Amino acid sequence: MKNTQVIMVKNDSEYSAREDLAGKTVAVQTGSSGENAVNGTEDFKNSLGNVISTDTYLNAIMELDNGTVDAVVLDEKVAET
């Protein structure tokens, strides 16, 4: 099974490409493929204002819902649920 990573933003967000997140805060789950994807994409990581690690995907999504972060990087299958 392919493990694709996606960037989740709020429905009313102005972000439509990862370049739009320059200087913004992104959440990832500690030890996840999303965290590996952010850390493995140096230009993207360096463009971000901050990367917050959470203990679960649910907590990362709650940070997005609360407006603490601008986006969450996570597995596509998790984002679909």
C-alpha positions in Angstrom: 0.0 0.0 0.0 1.3 3.4 -0.9 1.7 5.8 2.0 1.0 9.2 0.5 1.4 12.3 2.7 -1.0 15.2 2.4 -1.3 18.7 3.8 -4.6 19.3 5.6 -5.8 22.9 6.0 -9.2 24.3 7.1 -11.9 24.4 4.3 -11.9 28.2 4.3 -8.1 28.5 4.2 -6.4 30.6 1.6 -3.6 28.0 1.3 -3.7 26.0 -2.0 0.0 25.0 -2.4 2.7 24.1 0.1 4.5 27.3 -1.0 1.6 29.2 0.6 2.7 27.9 4.0 6.0 29.7 4.0 6.5 31.3 7.4 3.4 29.4 8.8 3.1 26.8 11.6 2.6 23.2 10.7 1.8 20.2 13.0 2.9 16.6 12.6 2.6 13.5 14.7 5.8 12.6 16.5 7.5 9.6 14.8 5.0 9.6 11.9 5.5 9.5 8.1 4.3 13.1 8.1 7.1 14.1 10.4 9.6 12.2 8.2 8.2 13.9 5.1 8.6 17.4 6.5 12.1 16.6 7.9 13.1 15.0 4.6 12.0 17.9 2.4 14.6 20.5 3.5 13.4 23.4 1.4 9.8 23.0 2.6 10.9 22.6 6.3 13.2 25.6 6.1 10.4 27.7 4.6 8.1 27.0 7.5 7.9 29.4 10.5 7.5 26.5 13.0 6.8 22.8 13.1 4.9 21.5 16.1 5.0 17.8 17.0 2.0 16.2 18.7 1.6 12.8 20.2 -1.4 11.8 18.0 -2.9 12.8 14.7 -6.1 13.7 16.5 -4.1 16.3 18.6 -2.6 17.7 15.5 -6.0 18.1 13.9 -7.3 19.7 17.0 -4.5 22.2 16.9 -5.7 23.0 13.3 -9.3 23.3 14.4 -8.3 25.6 17.3 -6.2 27.8 15.0 -2.9 27.1 16.7 -1.4 25.8 13.5 -2.1 26.6 9.9 -1.8 23.0 8.5 -1.2 19.4 9.4 1.0 17.0 7.4 -0.4 13.4 7.7 -1.2 10.2 5.9 -3.7 10.5 3.1 -5.8 7.6 4.5 -6.0 9.3 8.0 -7.0 12.6 6.4 -9.8 10.9 4.5 -11.4 9.6 7.7 
